Structures are given as structure tokens and as C-alpha cells.
Amino acid sequence: MAATELDQIVNLCKRRGFVYPSAEIYGGFRSSYDYGPLGALMLRNVRESWIRTMVQQRDDVVLIDAAILSPPQVFEASGHLANFSDPLVDCTKCKQRFREDHLTDPKLCPNCGGVDTFTAARAFNLMFRTSAGPVEGAGAEVYMRPETAQGMFINFLNVLQTSRKKPPFGIAQVGKSFRNEITPGNFIFRTREFEQMELEFFVPPAESAQWYKFWCDARLQWYIDLGIPAEMLVLRPHDADELSHYSSGTSDIEFKYPWGWGELEGIAQRTDFDLNQHAQHSGQKLDYFDQATNERYVPYVIEPAAGVNRAMAAFLLAAYDEDIVNDEPRTVLRLHPRLAPYKVAVLPLSKKDTLTPLARTIYATLAERYMVDYDETQAIGKRYRRQDEIGTPLCVTIDFDSLEDAAVTIRDRDSTEQQRVPIAQLTAEVAARLGF
Ligand code: ATP
């Protein structure tokens, strides 16, 4: 499939209730989005797929959920107060702002074409600051976390003591982060409020390089396993001048967005930087004593850091397709079943009372295990198209014969093939087709 135009996805997301512009009834709040009924389900599926692979299927990773608001000490220690900034330039001609490192030509304004019209670059700190408690001012200021990572570092000892894990082991977290981005945009790709899925994997220093390689490969494979074609993904090592203040090596997993290749996830070698910084600033010993070797050491950290929203955008873009079915064009989201908002749609052929009780029973049975849509209005062909457009892998149709032969029709989203299945075997058939 050719690179999908972003507009097609944005329109579909709005039309079908995946993503709405935020505060729309008040004229909108720039570059901020609300997730509708289908978007909320899909975000949850992205998160759950990540937790399933990164935590559930690994006995060496545990999950935490740390606070969003943090005292300044955390970000003094982490280096964010001093270093977490982007270089901001203003065009003196058209008054637009840009991130200097995003300009193709640092002298040319991409908005008005002005040459040498930029101000000198200023470091703009990306953290949101607010105050806690009734009195504003010194001592009351707190920061909204710009990444979830620090929650893992400051809880390193707590987790070590309560989980009985030892390096190599990881602490994972999924949650909101906030960055006062200079140039948010490209739909949900870059927003000021977003969700991250991060793993801090603590290893003996000598094993750092091998685990870095492991996580680069494993993270790339995660996207492929969830349906993104390998040719839309690339692993790109950072150049030395791109590295963050804490990193001794970083690779980005990049995705082929409609506007070009861009970051989907970063995998960084953070060395012992964070634990050392927090140890120094807090006065606590943040290290590990290995009883087997009688050695005390500060673990090195490998960090795969992904975005929930950015991943959702990539999954939608990769899944979007248009084809011809029964001589008519159709739009279909070929989403992996784990990511699809609904796994099954239950569709009684008619709204007549005779079919409703059976259809409702089938809905209730499937809904025990899966997110299921129930739709009884409009012609059946139209209903199939609606489900194709939101990526529902399977439709189950109940017709008047179902009352006689105790069987229903299953229709597959991708092939549109239909098969008659006994109701007694329906759950097993659905599970076999979905793969879970
Ligand atoms: P970029 O270079 O695109 O600003 P970054 O390198 O600063 O990203 P990281 O700090 O590595 O990003 O964050 C890890 C992941 O979090 C990113 O790969 C992305 O998926 C997600 N992410 C970061 N910033 C945003 C944002 N403003 N909006 C949506 N997702 C984001």
C-alpha cells in the first residue's frame, strides 16, 4: 500500500469516534485531542499489548504506576531542569516559532521563506510547572513529569526490596507525560500531553551492550508482530551529536509516516547516570549487592521508551487500506485483532423480535471474553462496511435459519469470506480465528 495520506486517517478517526479535537465546542484547543469510544478502546489495546509482552510474558519485569506530579528535586537530580530543553528560534518576519533542530535549512523560514530572519536560538525548557497547595511561590512549585522514567529510578530501592528481583530485571510503567512542545503537530504524533510506555531494564554493567542489542531487536519485532510491515520500520542509531545528556548510545525505531521517516520509539543506554544522580541528590545508596560474587555495583540501564498515542497513529496508518468488494470501493482497517477496538460484531439480520433473544444471548456469551459490538440497524451489507472501516476482525450474523439450525454465519474482515458455524462451537471458532 502507498503511504496513506494523513488526512484520510484524521477524517476516519473523527467520523468514527477514534479521536476528536479537544475542546471542540469552544473552538478547539490546538494540538490537543480527546479519544472517543473507539479510540479509548484502541489506546487500551496498545497499552495492554505492551504490558502483555513486556511484563506478563517476562518473569524479570514488574509494573509500577508512579505519580505524575513531582517535587523539583527529582528533576534537578535527573538533569531535566538544566537540560531538558529544545532550541527555539522566532522568525522576525512572520513571527512563527520553530525548533531549530527541526529546520532543514537553519537560515530559511519554512513558513514565509524569509532568509536570515531568525532570532538567536534560546533554550526553552519543556517541563510544565505548577504549584501544589494553597500558597504559590517558592517551596510550592511542582513539575508534571516529562517522561515516566524517573518514577522507576526513584523507586528502584522500593522495588528491589519488595519484588525480590535481581539484575538483570526491569521496572515498567505506562502513563501520561507532559512536554511543552514548541511545535506540536502531525495529528497525535506530537502533542503536549501524551502517554508513554517505558521500561527501565537494570543490568550488570558488563552485560549492557548485549541487553541493548536484545531490546533493540525485541522492540522492533513487537511492532512487526502487531501488524506493521517490516518495510515501514527501521532501526536508526543516533549520531553522537543527537544523544541525550544521559545516553551512551541510542537507537530510534522509525516509522514511515506520510510526511517521512520519524521516531516511533527510542531505545537508550542510560548507563548508571540516573541511579548515580539520584543517589547523590537523595543521599540514599542506589545500588545492588550481589551475594553470589560478594560485589556491590550500580546497575546500568537500558531503556526502551515508546509512545502509546504515537504507536496508535502508526498502527492506524499501517492498517488503513482501500479495496474493491462486490464492485464497490471499501475502506478497511486491517488492524491486528489485539489492537482492533471490537473483536466481533454481532449482527441480527433483522430487528424483528424473533431474532433479538438469540442475538442478545450470543452477544452476552462473546462479551464475557471480548469487546463486542451489537448492531441491528441498516442493511447487512452496510453494517459489514461499518465494521470493516473500524477494523473489527469478525462479524457474526444471526438470520432466520439460525432459529432452525442453531448455526450462525461468521464473516472475515480481510477476505470477506463467510462460513456457517454451529452456535455451540462459536466461541471456540472465534478464539481460533482471533488467536486468543
Ligand atoms: P522527539 O525527538 O520526537 O521529540 P524524543 O526523542 O524527545 O521524541 P523520547 O524522550 O525518546 O522522545 O520519548 C520516548 C517516546 O515517547 C517517543 O518515541 C514517542 O513515541 C513518545 N513521545 C515523546 N514526545 C511525545 C509527544 N510530544 N507526543 C507524543 N508522543 C511523544
Residues whose N, C-alpha, C, O or C-beta is under 5 A from the ligand:
A	BS01	ATP	E181 I188 F189 R190 T191 R192 F194 Q196 E263 L264 E265 G266 A305 A306 G307 R310
